[in-house]
Amino acid sequence: MAPRRHVAAFYDLDVQEQRAIWDALRQLRQKVAGSISVEGFDAGFVDVARGAEPAHTHVHLIPRITGEPFERPAGAEWVDLGD
């Protein structure tokens, strides 16, 4: 289960909350890879600036599908999660 507490940046989460995010990403990758053929995954971490309402952080998970073009949306710190 992902944390529900609103924070402005990923590193504002405590270690257990960060671990919960990584665990949720792992579970989502397994479910997606079990239903479609993927080359790998990219995770995009977005920290919404302080002063924005509500200040929050969130993560995008994008599967890379063989032969399909994909684009990483701007405004995120992207991590190649491999396959």
A tleap script that builds the chain and sets N, CA, C and O, in Angstrom:
source leaprc.protein.ff14SB
mol = sequence {
  NMET ALA PRO ARG ARG HIE VAL ALA ALA PHE
  TYR ASP LEU ASP VAL GLN GLU GLN ARG ALA
  ILE TRP ASP ALA LEU ARG GLN LEU ARG GLN
  LYS VAL ALA GLY SER ILE SER VAL GLU GLY
  PHE ASP ALA GLY PHE VAL ASP VAL ALA ARG
  GLY ALA GLU PRO ALA HIE THR HIE VAL HIE
  LEU ILE PRO ARG ILE THR GLY GLU PRO PHE
  GLU ARG PRO ALA GLY ALA GLU TRP VAL ASP
  LEU GLY CASP
}
set mol.1.N position { 0.851 -1.179 0.000 }
set mol.1.CA position { 0.000 0.000 0.000 }
set mol.1.C position { 0.893 1.238 0.000 }
set mol.1.O position { 1.849 1.327 0.771 }
set mol.2.N position { 0.576 2.172 -0.858 }
set mol.2.CA position { 1.345 3.416 -0.964 }
set mol.2.C position { 0.931 4.389 0.136 }
set mol.2.O position { -0.218 4.382 0.577 }
set mol.3.N position { 1.860 5.216 0.573 }
set mol.3.CA position { 1.531 6.211 1.592 }
set mol.3.C position { 0.462 7.183 1.092 }
set mol.3.O position { 0.406 7.489 -0.099 }
set mol.4.N position { -0.365 7.654 1.980 }
set mol.4.CA position { -1.406 8.618 1.630 }
set mol.4.C position { -1.087 10.016 2.161 }
set mol.4.O position { -1.815 10.973 1.897 }
set mol.5.N position { -0.011 10.117 2.898 }
set mol.5.CA position { 0.382 11.405 3.462 }
set mol.5.C position { 0.908 12.307 2.347 }
set mol.5.O position { 1.717 11.874 1.526 }
set mol.6.N position { 0.452 13.550 2.316 }
set mol.6.CA position { 0.922 14.503 1.324 }
set mol.6.C position { 2.238 15.123 1.782 }
set mol.6.O position { 2.339 15.663 2.884 }
set mol.7.N position { 3.245 15.033 0.911 }
set mol.7.CA position { 4.516 15.706 1.121 }
set mol.7.C position { 4.915 16.341 -0.207 }
set mol.7.O position { 4.457 15.909 -1.265 }
set mol.8.N position { 5.756 17.351 -0.158 }
set mol.8.CA position { 6.126 18.078 -1.370 }
set mol.8.C position { 7.161 17.335 -2.207 }
set mol.8.O position { 7.226 17.539 -3.419 }
set mol.9.N position { 7.976 16.473 -1.584 }
set mol.9.CA position { 9.052 15.803 -2.305 }
set mol.9.C position { 9.177 14.356 -1.829 }
set mol.9.O position { 8.883 14.035 -0.677 }
set mol.10.N position { 9.621 13.495 -2.745 }
set mol.10.CA position { 9.779 12.077 -2.426 }
set mol.10.C position { 10.638 11.882 -1.181 }
set mol.10.O position { 10.326 11.046 -0.333 }
set mol.11.N position { 11.721 12.654 -1.073 }
set mol.11.CA position { 12.626 12.474 0.068 }
set mol.11.C position { 12.104 13.100 1.353 }
set mol.11.O position { 12.772 13.042 2.385 }
set mol.12.N position { 10.918 13.697 1.300 }
set mol.12.CA position { 10.240 14.121 2.527 }
set mol.12.C position { 9.519 12.944 3.183 }
set mol.12.O position { 9.142 13.013 4.353 }
set mol.13.N position { 9.329 11.861 2.421 }
set mol.13.CA position { 8.737 10.645 2.986 }
set mol.13.C position { 9.765 9.969 3.880 }
set mol.13.O position { 10.967 10.071 3.634 }
set mol.14.N position { 9.300 9.280 4.918 }
set mol.14.CA position { 10.270 8.545 5.732 }
set mol.14.C position { 10.669 7.264 4.988 }
set mol.14.O position { 10.073 6.918 3.968 }
set mol.15.N position { 11.664 6.580 5.503 }
set mol.15.CA position { 12.234 5.418 4.813 }
set mol.15.C position { 11.181 4.336 4.580 }
set mol.15.O position { 11.165 3.724 3.511 }
set mol.16.N position { 10.311 4.087 5.542 }
set mol.16.CA position { 9.277 3.068 5.374 }
set mol.16.C position { 8.303 3.451 4.264 }
set mol.16.O position { 7.866 2.589 3.501 }
set mol.17.N position { 7.960 4.726 4.167 }
set mol.17.CA position { 7.061 5.188 3.104 }
set mol.17.C position { 7.734 5.082 1.739 }
set mol.17.O position { 7.100 4.686 0.761 }
set mol.18.N position { 9.015 5.433 1.673 }
set mol.18.CA position { 9.745 5.283 0.411 }
set mol.18.C position { 9.791 3.815 -0.001 }
set mol.18.O position { 9.603 3.489 -1.173 }
set mol.19.N position { 10.037 2.947 0.946 }
set mol.19.CA position { 10.076 1.503 0.663 }
set mol.19.C position { 8.711 1.034 0.163 }
set mol.19.O position { 8.640 0.196 -0.736 }
set mol.20.N position { 7.641 1.555 0.726 }
set mol.20.CA position { 6.290 1.178 0.275 }
set mol.20.C position { 6.067 1.586 -1.185 }
set mol.20.O position { 5.420 0.861 -1.941 }
set mol.21.N position { 6.598 2.736 -1.576 }
set mol.21.CA position { 6.492 3.176 -2.976 }
set mol.21.C position { 7.242 2.204 -3.882 }
set mol.21.O position { 6.707 1.761 -4.898 }
set mol.22.N position { 8.477 1.874 -3.517 }
set mol.22.CA position { 9.266 0.938 -4.328 }
set mol.22.C position { 8.595 -0.432 -4.392 }
set mol.22.O position { 8.608 -1.069 -5.445 }
set mol.23.N position { 8.014 -0.894 -3.295 }
set mol.23.CA position { 7.292 -2.170 -3.293 }
set mol.23.C position { 6.074 -2.109 -4.211 }
set mol.23.O position { 5.802 -3.060 -4.944 }
set mol.24.N position { 5.343 -0.998 -4.175 }
set mol.24.CA position { 4.170 -0.841 -5.047 }
set mol.24.C position { 4.601 -0.837 -6.513 }
set mol.24.O position { 3.932 -1.440 -7.354 }
set mol.25.N position { 5.708 -0.166 -6.828 }
set mol.25.CA position { 6.218 -0.170 -8.202 }
set mol.25.C position { 6.592 -1.584 -8.640 }
set mol.25.O position { 6.312 -1.972 -9.774 }
set mol.26.N position { 7.217 -2.354 -7.759 }
set mol.26.CA position { 7.579 -3.738 -8.083 }
set mol.26.C position { 6.334 -4.567 -8.379 }
set mol.26.O position { 6.302 -5.316 -9.355 }
set mol.27.N position { 5.319 -4.435 -7.546 }
set mol.27.CA position { 4.080 -5.185 -7.749 }
set mol.27.C position { 3.389 -4.789 -9.048 }
set mol.27.O position { 2.899 -5.649 -9.780 }
set mol.28.N position { 3.350 -3.494 -9.336 }
set mol.28.CA position { 2.743 -3.026 -10.592 }
set mol.28.C position { 3.519 -3.542 -11.799 }
set mol.28.O position { 2.916 -3.967 -12.785 }
set mol.29.N position { 4.847 -3.511 -11.732 }
set mol.29.CA position { 5.655 -4.038 -12.834 }
set mol.29.C position { 5.342 -5.499 -13.077 }
set mol.29.O position { 5.214 -5.916 -14.228 }
set mol.30.N position { 5.214 -6.288 -12.020 }
set mol.30.CA position { 4.915 -7.711 -12.169 }
set mol.30.C position { 3.548 -7.921 -12.818 }
set mol.30.O position { 3.397 -8.774 -13.693 }
set mol.31.N position { 2.556 -7.145 -12.389 }
set mol.31.CA position { 1.205 -7.289 -12.951 }
set mol.31.C position { 1.164 -6.894 -14.421 }
set mol.31.O position { 0.558 -7.583 -15.241 }
set mol.32.N position { 1.814 -5.781 -14.749 }
set mol.32.CA position { 1.816 -5.331 -16.139 }
set mol.32.C position { 2.576 -6.334 -17.011 }
set mol.32.O position { 2.091 -6.725 -18.073 }
set mol.33.N position { 3.769 -6.752 -16.565 }
set mol.33.CA position { 4.575 -7.696 -17.332 }
set mol.33.C position { 3.876 -9.049 -17.478 }
set mol.33.O position { 4.149 -9.786 -18.426 }
set mol.34.N position { 2.987 -9.377 -16.558 }
set mol.34.CA position { 2.227 -10.619 -16.648 }
set mol.34.C position { 1.085 -10.551 -17.649 }
set mol.34.O position { 0.530 -11.585 -18.023 }
set mol.35.N position { 0.725 -9.351 -18.087 }
set mol.35.CA position { -0.412 -9.220 -18.996 }
set mol.35.C position { -0.021 -8.738 -20.394 }
set mol.35.O position { -0.768 -8.964 -21.345 }
set mol.36.N position { 1.146 -8.072 -20.543 }
set mol.36.CA position { 1.619 -7.647 -21.851 }
set mol.36.C position { 3.128 -7.851 -21.927 }
set mol.36.O position { 3.807 -7.927 -20.904 }
set mol.37.N position { 3.640 -7.938 -23.143 }
set mol.37.CA position { 5.073 -8.103 -23.346 }
set mol.37.C position { 5.744 -6.736 -23.265 }
set mol.37.O position { 5.385 -5.822 -24.008 }
set mol.38.N position { 6.706 -6.594 -22.375 }
set mol.38.CA position { 7.388 -5.316 -22.194 }
set mol.38.C position { 8.899 -5.504 -22.303 }
set mol.38.O position { 9.433 -6.565 -21.981 }
set mol.39.N position { 9.584 -4.442 -22.768 }
set mol.39.CA position { 11.051 -4.424 -22.793 }
set mol.39.C position { 11.602 -4.011 -21.440 }
set mol.39.O position { 12.679 -4.445 -21.032 }
set mol.40.N position { 10.846 -3.167 -20.750 }
set mol.40.CA position { 11.287 -2.652 -19.468 }
set mol.40.C position { 10.338 -1.577 -18.982 }
set mol.40.O position { 9.266 -1.374 -19.552 }
set mol.41.N position { 10.734 -0.899 -17.938 }
set mol.41.CA position { 9.896 0.123 -17.316 }
set mol.41.C position { 10.724 1.352 -16.974 }
set mol.41.O position { 11.923 1.262 -16.712 }
set mol.42.N position { 10.060 2.501 -16.983 }
set mol.42.CA position { 10.635 3.745 -16.505 }
set mol.42.C position { 9.727 4.285 -15.407 }
set mol.42.O position { 8.502 4.243 -15.522 }
set mol.43.N position { 10.340 4.793 -14.342 }
set mol.43.CA position { 9.589 5.435 -13.263 }
set mol.43.C position { 9.976 6.904 -13.241 }
set mol.43.O position { 11.158 7.247 -13.267 }
set mol.44.N position { 8.974 7.765 -13.194 }
set mol.44.CA position { 9.208 9.199 -13.147 }
set mol.44.C position { 8.730 9.768 -11.827 }
set mol.44.O position { 7.545 9.685 -11.502 }
set mol.45.N position { 9.640 10.341 -11.070 }
set mol.45.CA position { 9.326 10.909 -9.768 }
set mol.45.C position { 9.084 12.403 -9.931 }
set mol.45.O position { 9.934 13.126 -10.452 }
set mol.46.N position { 7.917 12.861 -9.482 }
set mol.46.CA position { 7.530 14.266 -9.627 }
set mol.46.C position { 7.340 14.859 -8.234 }
set mol.46.O position { 6.570 14.342 -7.424 }
set mol.47.N position { 8.044 15.938 -7.974 }
set mol.47.CA position { 7.879 16.688 -6.733 }
set mol.47.C position { 7.202 18.002 -7.096 }
set mol.47.O position { 7.798 18.848 -7.762 }
set mol.48.N position { 5.963 18.173 -6.662 }
set mol.48.CA position { 5.222 19.394 -6.955 }
set mol.48.C position { 5.715 20.480 -6.004 }
set mol.48.O position { 5.768 20.280 -4.791 }
set mol.49.N position { 6.071 21.612 -6.562 }
set mol.49.CA position { 6.720 22.684 -5.803 }
set mol.49.C position { 5.919 23.093 -4.572 }
set mol.49.O position { 4.688 23.100 -4.566 }
set mol.50.N position { 6.662 23.429 -3.546 }
set mol.50.CA position { 6.027 23.972 -2.344 }
set mol.50.C position { 5.305 25.248 -2.739 }
set mol.50.O position { 5.796 26.019 -3.564 }
set mol.51.N position { 4.156 25.464 -2.155 }
set mol.51.CA position { 3.332 26.609 -2.493 }
set mol.51.C position { 2.218 26.230 -3.457 }
set mol.51.O position { 1.202 26.920 -3.542 }
set mol.52.N position { 2.408 25.125 -4.189 }
set mol.52.CA position { 1.330 24.623 -5.040 }
set mol.52.C position { 0.306 23.958 -4.134 }
set mol.52.O position { 0.654 23.453 -3.067 }
set mol.53.N position { -0.921 23.955 -4.542 }
set mol.53.CA position { -1.970 23.347 -3.706 }
set mol.53.C position { -2.549 22.123 -4.360 }
set mol.53.O position { -3.027 22.210 -5.491 }
set mol.54.N position { -2.527 20.996 -3.706 }
set mol.54.CA position { -1.707 20.729 -2.522 }
set mol.54.C position { -0.297 20.331 -2.950 }
set mol.54.O position { -0.110 19.708 -3.995 }
set mol.55.N position { 0.674 20.690 -2.151 }
set mol.55.CA position { 2.037 20.244 -2.404 }
set mol.55.C position { 2.046 18.719 -2.268 }
set mol.55.O position { 1.539 18.179 -1.285 }
set mol.56.N position { 2.614 18.039 -3.241 }
set mol.56.CA position { 2.627 16.573 -3.173 }
set mol.56.C position { 3.709 16.021 -4.094 }
set mol.56.O position { 4.231 16.716 -4.965 }
set mol.57.N position { 4.020 14.770 -3.875 }
set mol.57.CA position { 4.920 14.036 -4.756 }
set mol.57.C position { 4.144 12.854 -5.323 }
set mol.57.O position { 3.244 12.322 -4.673 }
set mol.58.N position { 4.495 12.452 -6.527 }
set mol.58.CA position { 3.871 11.258 -7.111 }
set mol.58.C position { 4.842 10.618 -8.093 }
set mol.58.O position { 5.860 11.206 -8.459 }
set mol.59.N position { 4.503 9.394 -8.515 }
set mol.59.CA position { 5.371 8.614 -9.388 }
set mol.59.C position { 4.568 8.134 -10.591 }
set mol.59.O position { 3.436 7.671 -10.454 }
set mol.60.N position { 5.176 8.254 -11.780 }
set mol.60.CA position { 4.612 7.682 -13.003 }
set mol.60.C position { 5.353 6.377 -13.280 }
set mol.60.O position { 6.564 6.302 -13.070 }
set mol.61.N position { 4.649 5.352 -13.748 }
set mol.61.CA position { 5.271 4.105 -14.175 }
set mol.61.C position { 4.892 3.893 -15.632 }
set mol.61.O position { 3.712 3.770 -15.960 }
set mol.62.N position { 5.905 3.849 -16.516 }
set mol.62.CA position { 5.651 3.695 -17.946 }
set mol.62.C position { 6.292 2.400 -18.421 }
set mol.62.O position { 7.507 2.236 -18.313 }
set mol.63.N position { 5.481 1.467 -18.954 }
set mol.63.CA position { 6.068 0.267 -19.554 }
set mol.63.C position { 6.594 0.592 -20.953 }
set mol.63.O position { 5.962 1.326 -21.712 }
set mol.64.N position { 7.759 0.034 -21.278 }
set mol.64.CA position { 8.289 0.164 -22.633 }
set mol.64.C position { 7.896 -1.094 -23.393 }
set mol.64.O position { 8.307 -2.200 -23.044 }
set mol.65.N position { 7.094 -0.910 -24.435 }
set mol.65.CA position { 6.566 -2.023 -25.218 }
set mol.65.C position { 7.332 -2.104 -26.532 }
set mol.65.O position { 7.506 -1.096 -27.217 }
set mol.66.N position { 7.785 -3.296 -26.879 }
set mol.66.CA position { 8.559 -3.502 -28.095 }
set mol.66.C position { 7.825 -2.939 -29.304 }
set mol.66.O position { 6.659 -3.254 -29.540 }
set mol.67.N position { 8.525 -2.100 -30.070 }
set mol.67.CA position { 7.967 -1.550 -31.294 }
set mol.67.C position { 7.029 -0.375 -31.112 }
set mol.67.O position { 6.584 0.216 -32.096 }
set mol.68.N position { 6.723 -0.028 -29.888 }
set mol.68.CA position { 5.822 1.099 -29.613 }
set mol.68.C position { 6.643 2.307 -29.182 }
set mol.68.O position { 7.510 2.197 -28.315 }
set mol.69.N position { 6.369 3.467 -29.792 }
set mol.69.CA position { 7.086 4.656 -29.335 }
set mol.69.C position { 6.592 5.059 -27.940 }
set mol.69.O position { 5.429 4.852 -27.594 }
set mol.70.N position { 7.483 5.627 -27.165 }
set mol.70.CA position { 7.069 6.137 -25.861 }
set mol.70.C position { 7.827 7.410 -25.585 }
set mol.70.O position { 8.914 7.636 -26.117 }
set mol.71.N position { 7.254 8.218 -24.768 }
set mol.71.CA position { 7.878 9.491 -24.424 }
set mol.71.C position { 7.784 9.683 -22.928 }
set mol.71.O position { 6.734 9.468 -22.322 }
set mol.72.N position { 8.873 10.082 -22.349 }
set mol.72.CA position { 8.874 10.399 -20.919 }
set mol.72.C position { 8.372 11.833 -20.767 }
set mol.72.O position { 8.999 12.758 -21.283 }
set mol.73.N position { 7.262 12.033 -20.076 }
set mol.73.CA position { 6.773 13.403 -19.876 }
set mol.73.C position { 7.799 14.259 -19.130 }
set mol.73.O position { 8.520 13.768 -18.262 }
set mol.74.N position { 7.850 15.524 -19.476 }
set mol.74.CA position { 8.777 16.452 -18.828 }
set mol.74.C position { 8.325 16.707 -17.391 }
set mol.74.O position { 7.174 16.459 -17.034 }
set mol.75.N position { 9.235 17.197 -16.592 }
set mol.75.CA position { 8.912 17.579 -15.227 }
set mol.75.C position { 9.104 16.494 -14.202 }
set mol.75.O position { 8.723 16.653 -13.043 }
set mol.76.N position { 9.704 15.366 -14.627 }
set mol.76.CA position { 9.932 14.257 -13.689 }
set mol.76.C position { 11.405 13.877 -13.707 }
set mol.76.O position { 12.109 14.108 -14.690 }
set mol.77.N position { 11.857 13.296 -12.613 }
set mol.77.CA position { 13.184 12.681 -12.555 }
set mol.77.C position { 12.983 11.218 -12.930 }
set mol.77.O position { 12.336 10.475 -12.192 }
set mol.78.N position { 13.533 10.792 -14.075 }
set mol.78.CA position { 13.263 9.452 -14.600 }
set mol.78.C position { 14.335 8.450 -14.212 }
set mol.78.O position { 15.526 8.761 -14.190 }
set mol.79.N position { 13.881 7.234 -13.906 }
set mol.79.CA position { 14.746 6.125 -13.548 }
set mol.79.C position { 14.388 4.950 -14.451 }
set mol.79.O position { 13.219 4.580 -14.559 }
set mol.80.N position { 15.395 4.361 -15.102 }
set mol.80.CA position { 15.187 3.155 -15.897 }
set mol.80.C position { 15.177 1.974 -14.936 }
set mol.80.O position { 16.194 1.657 -14.320 }
set mol.81.N position { 14.025 1.325 -14.813 }
set mol.81.CA position { 13.889 0.210 -13.882 }
set mol.81.C position { 14.262 -1.122 -14.516 }
set mol.81.O position { 14.170 -2.163 -13.866 }
set mol.82.N position { 14.680 -1.102 -15.774 }
set mol.82.CA position { 15.038 -2.348 -16.446 }
set mol.82.C position { 13.778 -3.129 -16.789 }
set mol.82.O position { 12.712 -2.558 -17.019 }
set mol.83.N position { 13.927 -4.440 -16.816 }
set mol.83.CA position { 12.771 -5.282 -17.163 }
set mol.83.C position { 12.245 -6.031 -15.981 }
set mol.83.O position { 11.278 -6.781 -16.106 }
savepdb mol mol.pdb
quit
